[in-house]
């Protein structure tokens, strides 16, 4: 049976699209490697890829060259190419998706655990736009653990604030705080979707903080945490339990926060005097 003109046209279009180059294909060009240098070749490749990422030539979500492409473009072995890509993944600049390849990652937010600052101040210092979504804000009876942290009677009224914290619109943390109603009356009347809690404590209640006692742990995301943070269930989380103290030596808040392990990392600078 003779094919109609429309069928023949569709076949021609299919044939054309079958040989059309992938629009995501990138011609990889690297500066020649210095093979006489003491700097390992994988590190030279890694450095060039990192410059492409930091300059914006490669953006989060863009595909990185495969091991084969990298070995051909740089005239190195696949092992050297694999080492360069692995180094980028270790540093948090790339992630491997099984069956798809290696892609540029969103840069991780660094939390300096030796420097006491609120989420809003931390994000602005990093050049990121902070935002919050209030999940709950209620006066509740203090559970035993909260009462112990705040040094109040069990069942005393406390303000419980739970928020989803975002950096440049990306969810990175779930924060929960508990504060005594007796010490901070009226907190439940404030919209903490836009207001900074620590700025409010400082400006409205005259609180000056001196230190925070923190416990850091590794956790796996629960179903609810995974949904809120837009990550797979059981993905890695950085969990921080904190008690904040005023200059008068009184507990200001007790808090529990979980941070996305793929977007957050804790940074600790240890004084040399602590090393023996």
C-alpha positions in Angstrom: 0.0 0.0 0.0 1.3 3.4 -1.0 2.1 5.7 1.9 0.2 9.0 2.2 2.1 12.3 1.9 1.5 13.0 5.6 3.0 9.6 6.7 6.1 10.2 4.4 6.5 13.7 5.9 6.4 12.3 9.5 9.0 9.7 8.6 11.3 12.3 7.1 11.0 14.4 10.3 11.7 11.4 12.5 14.8 10.6 10.4 16.0 14.2 10.8 15.5 14.2 14.5 17.3 10.9 14.9 20.5 12.4 13.6 20.1 15.8 15.1 22.8 16.4 17.7 21.8 16.5 21.4 21.1 20.1 22.4 22.8 19.3 25.7 26.1 18.2 24.0 29.0 20.4 25.0 32.3 20.7 23.2 34.8 20.5 26.0 37.9 22.6 25.7 40.6 22.5 28.4 43.9 24.3 28.6 46.8 22.0 28.0 47.9 20.2 31.2 51.4 20.7 32.5 52.6 17.1 32.6 56.0 18.1 34.0 54.5 19.9 37.0 54.4 18.5 40.5 50.7 19.3 40.6 48.8 16.1 39.8 47.0 16.0 36.5 43.7 15.2 38.1 44.0 18.3 40.3 44.8 20.5 37.2 41.6 19.1 35.5 39.6 19.6 38.7 40.8 23.2 39.0 39.7 24.0 35.4 36.3 22.5 36.0 36.0 24.4 39.3 36.8 27.7 37.5 34.1 26.9 35.0 31.6 26.5 37.8 32.7 29.5 39.8 32.6 31.8 36.7 29.1 30.7 35.9 30.0 29.0 32.6 28.7 25.8 34.3 25.6 26.3 36.4 23.9 24.0 39.0 22.1 21.2 37.1 24.5 21.4 34.1 26.1 18.1 33.0 29.8 17.6 33.5 31.9 15.6 31.0 31.9 11.9 31.4 35.1 10.0 32.2 35.5 9.1 28.5 35.0 12.7 27.4 37.3 14.1 30.0 40.1 11.6 29.2 39.9 12.4 25.5 39.7 16.2 26.0 42.7 16.2 28.4 44.6 13.3 27.0 44.7 11.4 30.3 43.6 8.0 31.5 40.1 7.3 32.6 41.4 6.7 36.1 42.8 10.3 36.2 39.5 11.6 34.8 37.5 9.6 37.4 39.7 11.0 40.2 39.1 14.6 39.0 35.3 14.1 39.0 35.4 12.3 42.3 37.3 15.2 43.9 34.6 17.7 42.7 31.9 15.4 44.3 33.8 15.2 47.5 34.0 19.0 47.7 30.3 19.2 47.1 30.5 20.8 43.7 29.1 17.8 41.8 26.8 14.9 42.2 26.5 11.6 40.4 23.1 10.4 39.2 23.0 6.7 38.3 22.5 6.1 34.6 22.5 9.8 33.8 26.0 11.1 34.6 27.6 13.7 36.8 26.1 17.2 37.3 27.0 20.5 38.9 25.5 20.7 42.4 24.0 23.6 44.2 26.9 24.9 46.5 26.6 23.9 50.1 25.8 26.5 52.7 28.5 26.5 55.4 27.6 26.9 59.1 30.4 28.2 61.2 29.6 26.5 64.5 32.2 28.6 66.3 30.3 31.8 65.4 26.9 32.5 67.1 24.4 34.0 64.6 20.8 33.5 63.5 19.8 31.9 60.3 18.8 35.3 58.7 22.2 36.9 59.5 24.1 33.8 58.3 22.4 33.7 55.0 22.8 37.4 54.3 26.5 37.1 55.2 26.8 34.4 52.6 25.1 36.6 49.9 21.9 34.4 50.0 18.3 35.6 50.4 16.8 34.1 53.5 13.1 33.3 53.8 10.9 31.3 56.2 7.6 29.5 56.2 5.9 29.1 59.6 4.8 25.5 60.1 3.4 26.2 63.6 3.5 28.9 66.2 1.6 28.1 69.4 1.6 28.4 73.2 1.9 24.9 74.6 2.7 23.2 78.0 6.4 22.7 78.3 7.4 19.0 77.9 9.9 17.7 80.5 13.0 18.1 78.2 12.0 21.6 77.2 11.3 22.6 80.9 14.7 21.2 81.9 16.5 23.2 79.2 14.6 26.5 80.1 14.8 25.8 83.9 11.1 26.2 84.3 8.3 23.9 85.7 7.0 21.1 83.5 3.8 22.2 81.9 4.6 25.9 82.2 3.4 27.7 79.0 6.1 28.1 76.3 6.0 29.5 72.9 6.8 26.8 70.3 7.8 28.1 66.9 8.5 25.7 64.0 9.8 27.0 60.7 11.0 25.8 57.3 14.1 27.9 56.5 15.1 28.6 52.9 18.2 30.1 51.1 17.4 31.6 47.7 14.1 29.8 47.8 15.6 26.4 48.4 14.5 24.6 51.6 17.7 23.9 53.7 16.5 23.5 57.3 13.6 22.9 59.7 14.0 24.8 63.0 12.0 24.4 66.2 12.4 26.7 69.2 10.8 26.9 72.6 10.8 30.0 74.7 9.2 30.8 78.1 5.9 32.8 77.9 6.7 34.3 81.3 10.0 35.7 80.0 8.7 36.7 76.5 5.0 37.6 76.6 3.5 38.4 73.3 5.8 36.4 71.1 2.8 34.5 69.7 1.5 37.8 68.2 4.5 38.3 65.9 4.6 37.0 62.3 7.9 35.1 62.2 7.5 34.3 58.5 9.2 37.7 58.0 10.5 38.7 61.4 13.9 37.6 62.7 13.5 35.9 66.1 16.9 37.0 67.4 16.4 40.5 66.3 13.0 40.6 68.0 14.5 39.2 71.2 17.2 41.9 71.1 15.1 44.9 70.1 11.8 44.2 71.8 12.9 42.3 74.9 16.4 43.7 75.4 18.1 40.3 75.3 21.8 40.0 74.9 23.2 36.5 74.3 26.6 35.3 75.4 26.9 31.7 74.3 25.1 28.6 72.9 25.5 25.0 74.0 25.1 22.8 70.9 25.1 19.1 70.2 25.6 18.0 66.6 24.4 14.6 65.3 23.9 12.8 62.0 20.4 11.7 61.3 18.3 10.3 58.5 15.3 12.2 57.2 11.8 11.1 58.3 9.1 11.0 55.7 7.7 14.4 56.9 11.2 16.0 57.0 12.0 14.7 53.5 8.8 16.1 52.1 9.4 19.6 53.6 13.1 19.7 52.6 12.4 18.2 49.1 14.9 15.3 49.6 14.7 11.5 49.5 13.4 9.8 52.6 16.3 8.6 54.8 18.7 11.2 53.2 21.4 12.5 55.5 20.6 15.4 57.9 22.8 17.5 60.2 20.8 17.8 63.5 21.7 20.4 66.1 20.2 20.7 69.5 20.9 24.1 71.2 20.4 26.0 74.4 21.0 29.8 74.1 22.1 31.7 77.2 21.8 35.4 78.0 24.6 37.5 79.5 22.8 37.2 82.9 23.3 33.5 82.7 19.7 32.6 82.0 18.5 30.2 79.3 16.8 32.2 76.5 15.6 29.3 74.3 16.0 25.7 73.7 16.0 24.6 70.0 16.3 21.7 67.7 17.2 22.1 64.0 17.8 19.7 61.1 19.8 20.8 58.0 20.0 19.1 54.6 23.2 17.1 54.4 23.5 17.8 50.7 23.2 21.6 51.1 24.8 22.2 54.5 28.0 21.5 56.2 29.4 22.5 59.6 32.7 24.3 59.7 34.9 24.3 62.8 38.0 26.4 63.3 40.1 25.0 66.2 42.5 27.4 68.0 46.1 26.2 67.8 46.4 26.3 71.6 43.9 23.4 71.7 46.3 21.1 69.8 49.0 19.3 71.9 
